[in-house]
C-alpha cells in the first residue's frame, strides 16, 4: 500500500466476510511464526538494511527491547493474547517478556510505550493468574510510580504557579501521564490513589489559561507540532489521540465507566467534547492540530493535512468521543462518533501503511471496537473492506510480512512492534478474524478501551 492519500474504498463489491476472516486468521498464524523467536527477530530488526535515517541524526535501528512501539514488550502482547487459544504461546510470550525486562533502563525518558511502564503493561497482559509475574510486577510498579510522582510534581508545580503551556510529553498517551493513568486503571483497586492523582491533574489541565491576553484551553502547547507540514510559531492545540487532548478525554471516560471519579470530572469531559465538536468539519473530518491563531480567531484559515489514523485524525478522535458518550450516557455524542467513522471509512485520507499508528490496522481495530460496542450495522458491514488492503498487502517474501512506510523520512521498513509493525497488525487481524473481544486488553495501550 502506498503512502499517498487513498480514495474511497470499494463499497459496491465488498469482500466476502467469511473468506476475509479466514485470510486474516491465516496471516496471524504466519506472523506469529515469524515473530516467535526473539533472537531471529533481533537479527531482522537490527540488520544494516533496517536502519532509521532521520535528518541530522546518525542511522539507527528502531528496535528497543523494552518498547511497546517497537520492541520485545510489544511482541509479548501478541503471544499473551494468542496464549488464550493455544497455551503453547505462553512460552513465546515469556521469552519476549524476558528480553524486554533486560532492556528496562535503556530509555532516557519512560512512558507507557517505553521502559518500565511498557514492560509492566506487557507483563499484565501475559498474566493468566494474579500470581504470574508477581515479583516482576512489584519491582516494575515501584519504578512506574516513582516516575509518575516526579512527572505529577513537575506539572502540578507549573499549574500552581499559573504558568500556561502544556507539553505533550508530560500529558499524552505515548509518553505522558495519560498513558501512566491507563496502566494504573488496569489494576485500579491496587493503584487507586495514584490513578486519582492523575485524574485530578487531567481535570486541572482542562482549565482555561491566558496567553497573550487571550483565553485558550489549558492544553495549549507553546511548541509547534513536530510535523514539518504545520509550522505554528505561536503554538497549537493537539487533536490527535496519541499526543493530544482526546487521550486525556478517553482516560477520564474510561475511569468514569469504572466508577472512578474526581471533582470536576464530568465538567472536564464536557469541556473537552464541546471543544472537539466545535472543530469538526462539515465533511466529518477533524484536523490533526489547531493553531493558536485559529483558536483565538476561528475564521483564520490554516491548511492542514488530514489523516485517517489512530494517532491523528478522525478515527482516534471519534473513538474518544464514543467513550465519552458512553461514560456520560450521551447518545448524541456516540452517534456523531459512529457517523464520523463511517464518513472517513468511505473516504479515507493519507493512510500511510497497514500498521496501527498511521495505517489500516488502526482504522480497522477502532471500527471493530466501535461496531462491537454500538452494534451499528453500517460499521459492521464496512469491516471487511477495512481488512481488505491489509490482506492484500501481505507478502511472505518480506521478513515480517509487511513494509513500514512514512511520508517524512526514510524509516526502517521491517517493523515488529505494536504501533508500526507486525504485532499491531496481527492483533488487529486476530480480533477481526475471531470477531470476539480480545482475551487481554492489549488495546488499552491505545486508549480505545
N, C-alpha and C positions, 0 to 999 in steps of 0.2 A: 504494500500500500504506500503510495507516495505521500509526501509531507504537504502537498498542496491542498487547497480547500476542496472538500468533497461536495458533489451535487446531491440532489435528493436521492434517497435510497429507492430501490425498486419496490413501489407499493402496488404494482399491478400483478406481479408474479412472485409473491413471497415464497421462500424455500419451504419445503415440507418440514414441519416441525419435528416429526419423529426421526427422519433421516438426519436433520440438522443436529439433534441432540445425540444421536449415535456417533456422528462425526466428532462432536465436541468431546464425548467420553473417550473416544479412541485417542484423540490428541492429548488429553490429560494423562492417559496411561503412558503414552510415548514420552511426554515431557517429564513425567515422574522418573522414568528410567534414566533419562539423560541428567537429571538433577540429583540423583540419589547418592552419588559418591562425592564427598567433599573434596578429596584430592584431585579427582578428574575435573571437577568444576573449577577448582582454583587454577588449574592449568589453562582452561579455556578463558576465564575472565581476566587473567593477568598476562596473557600472551602478548608478544610485541605488536601484533596486528589488532589489538583490542585496547588501545590507549585513548584517553580523552585528550583532545587538543583544544584547550581553551586559550584564546588570545592573551598574551602576556604571562603565561604560566608554562612551566615545563610539562611535556606529555606525562600522563599518569594513568594508572589503572583505576577504574571506578570502584573496584571491589574493596569492601571494608567488612571484615568478618562480623563485627558487632553492629551491623546496619540492617534496618528493615528496608530501606530504599534499595540497597544493592549489597547484600551480604548473606552470610550463613544464617543469621537470625531470621531473615526473610524466608529462606528456603525451608527452614524448620516449620514455618507456618503451614506450608503445603502438606508436608508429611504428617504434621499434627492433625490436620483436617482429614487426610486420607486414611489415617490410622483408625478412624471410627468405622471404616468399611473393610479395612484389611489391617489386622493387627501387626502384620509384618513391617508396616511402615513406621511403627514406633521406633525401631532401631535406626531408621534413616533420620527421623526427627531428632533422636538423641545425638546422633553423630554430628549433625549440623549445629545443634544447640551447644555441644561441647566445643566445636570450633568457634562458635560465636562468643562463648564465655571467655575463651582465651584471648579474644580481641577487645574485651572491655578495657577502657582506659586509653584506647588508641585515637579517640577523637578529642580535639581541643575543646569543643562545645558539645554538650549532650542534650538530647531531647527524645521524644517518643521514637524517632526514627534512627537515633544514633546512640551507641554506648549502652550504659546500664539500663536505661528505660526500655530500649529496644529489645535487649536480651531478656529482661524481666517479662515483657509482653509476650515474647515467643515462648518462654517457659510456662506462662499461664496457659497459653494455647495448648501446650504439649501435655498438660496435666490430664490424667484420667481419674485420679483421686486427689483429694486435698493434700495428701502426704507426698505426692510425687514432686520432686524438686523443691521440697520444703526448705531445706538448708540453703540451697542456692538462692531461692526467692527471699529468704530472710536477709541474706547478705546484700542482694541487689536492692531490695526495698530500702535498706538503710542508706545506700548511695543515692537512690532516687529521691527520697525525702530530704536528704541534706541539700541536694542541688535545687530541689523545689523551694526549700526555705530561703536559699540565697536569692533566687530569682524573685520570689514574692517580696522579700525585704527590699530589694532594689526598686521594684515597681511601686510598692506602697509608699516608699520614701519620695519617689517622684510625684506621685499623686498627692501626698500630704503637703508637699511644697508648692503645689499648684502649677507645676511645670507641664505645659502641654507638649504633646508629641510622643506617640507610642513608637514601638519598634517591633516589627513583625517577628523578629527572632525571640522576643520576650513573651508574646502572647499567642502565637499561631499554633496550628496543629502539628506541623513537622518538627519545629524546634522549640516551641514555647510552652506556656502554661496551659493552653487548651489541650495539647497532647498529653501533658502530665496528668491533667484532670481526667482525661478519658481512661488512662491507665488506672488511676485510683478508683474510678467508677466500676471497674471490673470486680473489685473487692470492697465495695462501699462500706459494709459494716466495719471492716478492719481499718479502713483509711478515711472514715467519715469526717474527722476534724480537718485533716489536710485537704480533703475534697471541698469542704465548706470554705476553707481559706481561699481556694482557687475560685470558687463561685462568687464569693464576696468581691474578689479582685475584678472578675469579669463584669460584675454589676457596676463597679466603680468606673470601669473602662468605658461604659456607655454614657456617662455623664458628659454633657456638653462642655467644651473648653473655648476660650477666647484666643484667637490667633490674629494678630494684625488688626485688631478692632472688630473682627468678625467672629460670630459664634458658629462653631463647627462641631460635629460629633467627636467624642473623646478618643475614638480610634484613628483620628487623623495622624498620618505618618509624615514627618518632615522631610524624609528622604524620598527621592523619586524612585519609581519601580526599577528593578534590575533590568527589565527588558529594554533593549535599545530602541524599540518602537514607541516608547512612551516616556519621553524626556520631560517630566513635570518639575520645573525648578522650584515651585513652591510646595512641593509635596503632593500627597494624594490620599485617597481613601480606598482601601483594597476590597474588592468584591469577590475574591477567589476563596473557595472553601479551604484550600491548603494553607493560604497565608493571610486571608482577610477575615472580615467580621462574620461571614457565615459559619466559620469554625466555632467561635465562641457561642453563636446562636445555637448551633447543633448541640454543644455540650450542655448549655443551660436547659434546652428542651429535653434532652435525654435524662438529665438529672431529675427534672421535674416529673417525667414519666415514671421514675423510680421512687418518687415520694421524697426527694431530697431538695429542699428549697432554702433560700436565704432571703433576708429582707430586700425588697426591690426586685425580686426575681422576675415576676410577671411583667412589671413595667419595663425592665431591660429587654425582655423578649419582644414586647410590643414595639418599643422604640427602634430596635434593630429591624424588625419586619417592616414597619412603616417606612423607614429609610430605604430599605431594599426595594420595596414596591414602587417607591417614587422614581426609581431609576430603571424600572423595567420598561423596555422599549415597546413600541407598537407591534413589532414582529415577534414579541415574546422573548427576545434575547436580552440578556444582561451583559453590559460591558465588563471587562476584567477590572478596570480601575476607574475612579472618578478623580479628576484633578481638583486641586484646591480652588482654581478659578471656576470650574463648573459648580462646585459646591456652593460658593458664595454668590454665583450668578448663573443659575441653571441654564440660561439660554446660550451660554458660552459654548461654542462648537469646538469639540476636540475629536479628531479622527482616532478611533481606537480599533485595533484588530480584534474581531470577535473570535472566540474559541468555543468549541463544543467538547468540554473535557471535565474530568473530576476536579483538577487543580484550579482551573479558571473557567469561567463561562457558566452558562445556564444549567447544565446538569448538576453541578455541585451546589449552586445557589438554590435550585428547585428542591433538592433533597433536604437541605437545611430548613427551607420554608415548610416542607411537608412535615418534618419532625416538630417544628414549632406549632403547626396547626394541630397536630396530634396532642401535643402537650397542653395546649390551651383550649382544645376542643373547638377549633375554628375551621369549620368545613370550607369556608370561602378560601382560606389560605391553602388548604390541601388541594382544592380544585384548581386554583391558579398554578400550583406546583405541577400537578399532573398535566394540565393543558400546556404549560410551558415545555415540559419534557417532550410531549408529543410534537409540538411545533419544531423543536430542534432536531428531533429524530427524523422528521420528514425533510428537514433542510439543514443538515449538519455543516458546520463551518470549521475549516482548519483542524481536521482530525489528523494528527501527525503520524501515528503508527497504530499498532494493535494493543498497546500496553494500557495499564490502569491510569497512569498520571495524565497523559495527553491524548490517549487513544481510545480505540473501540471497546476494549475490555472495561475501562472505567465507565463508559456510557452504558454498555450492556449491563453491568452489575448494578448501577444506580437505577436503571429502568427495571431490572428484575426485582430488586428490593421494593421499589415503589409499586410495581404491579402486584407483587405478593401482598403488600400491606393494604393497598387500595382495592384490589380486585377489579380494577378498571379494564374492561375488555379491549379497549383501544391500545393500551400499553401492552397487554398480554399478546395481542396479535402482532405487534411490531418486534417482539423479542427475536424471532428467527432472523429477521432482516439485520438486526444489530450483530448477531453472531456471524452472519454470512461473510463479511470482509475479514474477520479473524480467521475463520476456517479456510478461506481462500488463500490467505497469505502464508499459511503454514507450509514450510518447506523442510523436509527431513535432511536436505543437503546442508542446512545451516546447523552449526553445533547445538544451538538451543532452540531451533525450530523457527525463530522469528528474528528480524533485524530491527534494532532500535534506530530511530532517526530523530533529528532535531532541525528546526529551521534556522537556528542561530549559529551553531558551532559544529565542528566535526567531532562527534562523540563516538565512543566505543560502541560498535554495533552489536556485540554479543552480550546481552544482559540477562541476569538470572533473578533479579530481585523482585520485590513487590510492586514498586512504582513503575519502573521502566522495562521490566523483564518477564521472563518465562514463568516465574512463580505467580505473579499477579494475574497473568493471562490464564494460567492453569486453574487458579482458584475461581476466577470469574466463569470460566467454561464449565467447571465442575458444578457450580450452583445451577447454571443454566441446564446442564445435561441431566442432573438429578431432579431438577425442579422442586427441590426441598431446601429449607433454610440450612445454612452451614451448621455442622455439628459444633464447631468452635466459632466464637465471634471474632474471627480474624479481621473482618471488615470494620470492626470498631476502631482500628487504627486509622481508617479513612474518615471517621466521624460521620458515617452514613447510617450507623446503627449503634 
